[in-house]
Amino acid sequence: MIQIDPSVITVTRQALLANTAASKPPSASIDRDQLQGVERAQFDDVTVVFSNDPHGLWAARLLGLFAGASAFSDRKTAGRVVALLDAGYSFELLAQAAADVFIQPKAPLSMLIGHLLRNLLPSPPQAFVLDAITKDCESAGLSVSDVVRLAGDLAITDDLIQLSGIQTIGWSVILPGG
């Protein structure tokens, strides 16, 4: 199991938001009624549910940060989108809370990639797979910050979530300061 050293984690919301501002969808284009109209039983695969709504899909994946979900086909992840909307949270607030999870450039790239892959694969990645992906990223010139930005819609495990100040209690999410 790959362990993240807490010393490489910092809460730098503004720094990450500045880097991701161009890729964040505007909350004004979210069709809240569309999300509420989807039966919870249909949340088997959020990529299908939100196939015509990239903003909704982005939001569902963003909620994976809070849920620590191992896949985005988890109906609970999509259900949380509706629950947080019903609680009055805006997508901009969710983006800011997710941005609190930020890994500094001094973290080894292989550690970050391994950490992310553990959430996407049914079993931990083998060392040669991790090495190959890391080499591909390095040869493409990607830094740790680049990978964090590109993987912003991937699930991140509970130890990072706890360090960010986000608490998860069942289906509930308590955001920092709220």
Protein Blocks (a to p, Z undefined) as FASTA:
>chain_A
ZZddfklgccdfklmmmmmmmmpccfklpcfklmmmpcfklmmbmklmmmmmmklmmmmm
mmmmmnopabfkbfklmmmmmmmmmnopafklmmmmmmmpccdfklcfklmmmmmmmmmp
mbdcdfklmmmmmmmmmmnopafklmmmmmmmpccdfklmmmnopacehjbccdehZZ
